[in-house]
Structure formats: C-alpha cells, structure tokens
Amino acid sequence: GLPEAERLERCAALLGPQARPDAGLGPADLGHALAVFRGVVLACNGYRAGRIRAEITVARAEQDGVAEFAGHPRAGAADWGWSALTSGSVDAHVLPGTHYTLLSHRGPVTALAAVLNSR
C-alpha cells in the first residue's frame, strides 16, 4: 500500500475545499484523528468488560460497516453481543444510513433520536 503520509494527502484531497488546515481537516489533522481512532480500536479490542446491570440501546447503521470491526465475533448478532454484558434488557435497532449519516443527516438523525427517546 501507499505510505501513510500519501494516504492522508489523498484523503485530504477528497475533502476538497473543506481540507484547509485552518479548518482542522488538513493531512496533519487527519493523521492525528487517525492515531486517536487507532488507539480507541486497539483499546476496545483488548478490553474485557464485566457484566453490569443496565438497559442498553444499540443502534446500527444499515449501510457500510466500519472496517476495523469487520472481524468482530458478534457482528452477526443484532445486539453486537451487548446482551452478554448486562442483566438488563437490550434494544437493538438497525437504522437506514451509514455511520456518518446517522449523526450528520436529518433523516437518519431523526430516526436515531426517535430510537433513543423511546426508552
């Protein structure tokens, strides 16, 4: 594959005019965000949670998966395995859109808000 610096340059180029360094979306900024994201994924993969007593709502995007979680052992379960970690109930919902649009586009955001407010 390409060196990381070149991949970040190409990603910034895809952002077009929004990729200005003063907007926090230049290649260096993307590199910092990627480093944090990689750290989160690494921490999540190594963490072994204990069982808790809580009600959990799981909202999953219908389109596109997150590549870092492609091999998740509970990816096929509607609740991604959360029911094994709680004595409470788990409500799982698959919502239209992608992980990005669930938090940035009106329709998916409205659907997500409805799910969260139904609890």
Salt bridges, closest charged atoms under 4 A:
GLU4 OE1 - ARG7 NH2 3.48
GLU4 OE1 - ARG38 NH1 2.70
GLU6 OE2 - ARG10 NH2 3.27
ASP22 OD1 - ARG20 NE 2.98
GLU55 OE1 - ARG119 NH1 3.12
ASP91 OD2 - ARG119 NE 3.06
